[in-house]
Amino acid sequence: MHILAIETSCDETAASVLKNGSEILSNVVATQTEFHKKYGGIVPEIAARKHVELISPVIQEAIDKANIPFDKLDAVAVTYGPGLIGSLIVGLCAAKALAWSIKKPLIGVNHLEGHIYANLLTSNFQHPASKLASSPKSSFPFLCLLVSGGHTMIVHVKNHGKYETIGRTRDDAAGEAFDKVARVLNLGYPGGPIIDRLAKEGNPLSVKFKKPMVEDQYGYDFSFSGIKTAVVNYVTRTAKRASFPTSQSLDAHHIRDICSSFQNTVIVTLVEKLIQAARDLHINTVSLAGGVSANSQLREYLTIRCAEEGLSCLIPSFEFSTDNAAMIACAAYYKFQRKEFSALRLKPLASLKL
């Protein structure tokens, strides 16, 4: 079975062809990061216009690399939410037109579900040979820490298509906090990779930032607006003492220490909540998903803690951590098996829930 998937939920234009749910024949991603850098974040109108320019050549490149003609596809999958509405419209319109023209089923996929399925593209996840009924029980259930610029949640993945969100952020997502802290420190955009790099050279214990919402009363929920504000206040106080108006009063070494302390606090909070949830629910496998799963300390710390706790750990490779279409195709494969097809009147939903 060959599925072409299209992903345009934010600022990456992506297309991929997957064979039998796991064999990646092509995975093309065109990023817009350079166009948004000068604004310090994603500008929705610019993102939508760039998708219009890139969608056709990206799809064609995916088909060419897969070496399969359009009429040999079995289905066309597409992200229809959540995301930026203008970006979603471009991908959805392209997918509808293609599915209609080649007379193949359309499969709408939740972007968050796609991130979860990025874990199924890893070598240590057991795949069914063909039919859904043959899916090995040993791979389910598992907990997924889905953490990105727009979402932070712990999802109980019970089986294909069966999810329960047991914890979520009550305000800022972790990735959003990384970007805002980077902006305060004048580091540039996107903030996550920059902070990750600088944190390696800093002392994670140099600045004491409180771990947010770790008390039992908050369960598995998160909050990152407080630590973001704590960094802002720390920088402001330091600047005032040095009689400078901004973070220009901080030397490079001091900035590395702030990055290291901030990142360490966020990572420990994320991982320990996930580990506690696994203990409480007696689940032996945990996983990562979303753009922040590319963070090197998060991957390393989760691996260490899972080894200490005797848990299995699924971590997608870097190419599947950020937005891509292969994960959408993987999720669509199992939806195809369940005959969960979408009508051509499918609408984009910016706030689609998992």
N, C-alpha and C positions, 0 to 999 in steps of 0.2 A: 504494500500500500504506500503510495506517495502523496504527501500532503505539502502544499505550498502554504506558508504562513506569512502574514504581514503584521508588523508591529510599528505603530506610530503614536504611542500614548503620550510622549513628551517631546524630547528633542533629538531622538535617534530615529532615523528612517531605516528599517530593517526588513529583510526578507530571507526566508530559509526554506529549503526542501528537505524533508525528513522521510526516510524509508522505514516502514514498520515500527514507527514510534521511537526508534533509538539510533538508527544509522543516519548520520548527518551527511547529506550529499552536498549541501552548500549552506553557508551562514554569512550573509552580507550585512554589514552595519555601516551606515554613513552618519557620523556624528556632527553635531552643529556647535560643539563647545566653543570653537574659536569665534563664532558669530555672536555669542552671548557674553563672552568674557568681559568686554568693556562695560557692560551694564551690571556686572556683578551678580547675574542670575538670569534665568530663562525669561525671555520676553515672548509671551504666547503668540502674538501676531507674527513675529519674525519666525518662530518655530513652524507655524502653520504654512507660511509662504515657502519656507525651505523644503518642507515635505512635498509641496506641490511640484517643486523643481526636481526633487530627487526620487520620487516614488516610482516612476516608470523605469528609469535606468537601473535602480536597485533591484526591482523585480526581475528585469531582464537579465541582469548579472547573475542572480540566484538561479534562474532557469538554465542559463548557459553553463554555469559551473557544475550544476547537477547533471547536465547533459541529458535532459529529458524534455520533450515537447509539451506544450501546455495541454494538449488533448489527452496526454497519458497520465495526467494528474487524477487522483481519486477524490480530492476535495480541496477547497480553499478556506484557510482559517485566518482569522483576523482578531486583533484586540479591539473590543468595543467599549472598554472602560475598566477601571477609572483612569482619568488622565485629563489633559488639556483638551477642551471640547473641539477647538479648531484643528488640533493635531489628529484627534480621533476621527474626525469627519473625513479627512484626506485618505487615511488608510482604509476606512470602512467603505468609502465610495469606490476605491480602486478594487477592493476585494469583491464587492457586489458585482461590479461590471465584469470582472474576470470570471467569477463563478457563473454568471448568467450567460456569458458568451461561449463558454466551453461546456455549459450544461452539466455542471458538477455541484455537489452540495456545498453550502456555505456553513461554516462553523464559527460562531462567535465565542471568543474566549475572554474570560476575566483576566486582566493583566496580573493581578495578585496570584491567581491560580497558576498562571504561567511561571511566575517566579518560583513557586513551590515545585513545579515540575522540572525546573532546572536541575534539581537534585537527582531526578531520574535519568539525567543524561550523564551522570557520573558512573565510573566503571564499577563502583562497589554497590550499586543498587541492582537488585535482581529484576530482570525484565521477563514478562511472559513471552513465550515463543510466538504466539499469534493471538489467540482469543483472550478476552478479558477474564474469562472463567478460570484460565490457567495461571493467573497472576499469583505468585507465591505469597503465602500469608506471612512469611518471615520478614517481609519488608514493611509491613503495616502492623500496628499503627506507629506513627512517629510524630514528634513535635517539631515544628518549624519556627525558627526565629526569623521573621520577615522584617527586615529593617532597611529603609531607604530614605530618600529625601522627603517623601510624602507620607510614609507609613512606618509604624513600628508596632508589631504585634506578635503574639505567640499563638500559633495555630495548631490545634490538635488534628492531624491528618489521619482519619480513621481508615480510609480506603480511597480508591479512585472516586473523585467527585463528592466525597463526604468529609466536610470540614466543620470544625467548631473553634471559633476564636475565643480563647480563654483569657487573654490579656491584650491590652492595647494602650497606646499613649493617650493621655488625657489632654494633651496640648500639642507641643512641637514634636515632630518626628526627630529621631536621632540625626539623620542626614541633614535635616534643616538646621539643627543646632550646630553641626560642624560648619556649614556654610556661613552661618551668622557669626560664629566665633572667628572664623577666618577673615570675615569682613571687618570686624572690630580690630583685628590685629594687622590689617592692611596686607594680607597675604595673597589675595587674588581669588579667582574662581576657576574651577570648583574647589571648595574648601577642603573636602574630605581627603583627597590624595595628598594635598600640600601639608595638612596637619599630620597625617600619617607619616610622611617623610620626615618632618621636623621633630616629631615626637621621639623618633629613634635616637636622637642626639640630646634629648633632654632628660631631666630627673623627674619621674612621675610622682615623687613625694615632696617636691619643692614647694608646691602650693596646695593647701588643704581645701579641696572642694568637697562639699557634702554629697554623699550618694543619695540621689532622689528617690523617695517613695519606697524605701526598703523595709519599712515597718509592715508587720503582718496584716494590718488592717487594709492595706492597699492591694493585697493579693498579688496577681501577676501583672498589674497595670504599671505603666511608666509615665514619667513626666520629665521633660528636658528644658522647659522654659526657665526653671529655676537656676539650673547650672549655667545656662546661657547668660542669664542676668548676673550671676555671681562672677563670671569672667568679665563682663562689661564693667561691673562695679570695681573689681580688682584693678583693671587697666586704668579706670578713671581715677581711683585713689592714688595709684602709682604715678600717673601723669601729673596730678595736682602737687604731689610732694616734690616732683622734679620741675614744676612750673612750666610744663608743656601741655598744650591743649589736647593732644591725642596720644596714641600708642607709639608715636615717634620717640617718646621718652624712654622706651624700652630697648635695650640692646638686643642683639641677635641671640645671645645665650639665654637671656631672660625670656624671650619669646618662645624659644625651644622648650624651656621648662614649663611654661604655661600650656603649650600644646600637649606636652607629655602628661601633665597632671590632669588636664581636661579630658584627654582621650582615655586615659587609664580609668578615670572615674566612670565615664560612660560605658566603656567595654566591660568592666567588672560588674556594673549594675545589670547590663543586658544578659550577660552569661549566667550570673548567679540566679537571676529570676528564672531563666530557662532550665537550669539544673534543678532548682527547687520544684518547678512544675513537673519535671520528669520523675523526681522522687515521689511526689504526692500522687501522681497518676499511675505510678508503676510502669512507666514506659521506658524501654531500653535503648531507643534510637532517637537522636536529635539531629537537627539539620539547620543550615543557614540558607537565607535567600535574600534577594534585593541588592541594590547597589552598594550599600555599606558592608555587605558580606565580602567585598574585595579588600576591606581593611586588614592589613597584615597582622596587627595585634589581636584583632577580634578572632581571626582564623587560628592564630597560634594559641591564644588563651583558651578558646573553646576546646581545642584539641587536647591541651594539657588537662583541663578540668574533666573532660570526658574519660580520659585515661585513668585519672584518679578515682572517678566514680564508677568505672566499669561500664560505661555507656558506649554504644556505637555512635559514630559521628559522620554525617554526610555533609560535605562542603563542595559546592559546585566549583569547577575551574573558573579562573578569572574571566574568561570570555563569556561565560554564562551567568556571571554575577550581575553585571550591568544589563540594561535593556537589550534584548536580542529577540529574534523571531524563532530560533530553534526551540526555545522553551515553550513558545506558543504552539508550535507544531506538535510538540510532545504532548501537551495537554489536549490538543485537538484530536490526536490519535485515539485516546481513550474515550473521548466524547463521541467519536465516530463509532467505536465499538458499542457504545450504549445507545446509538442512533439519536443523539442529541444534536439535531441539525437546527439551523436558524433560517427564518424566512428572510426574503430580500427586503422586507420592510424594517429589518433590525435597525434600531436607533443607537447612536452613541450615548453613553451615560457617564458624565464626568465624575459622579460620586458613587459609582457602582460598588456595592458591598460584596464581600466574599460569601 
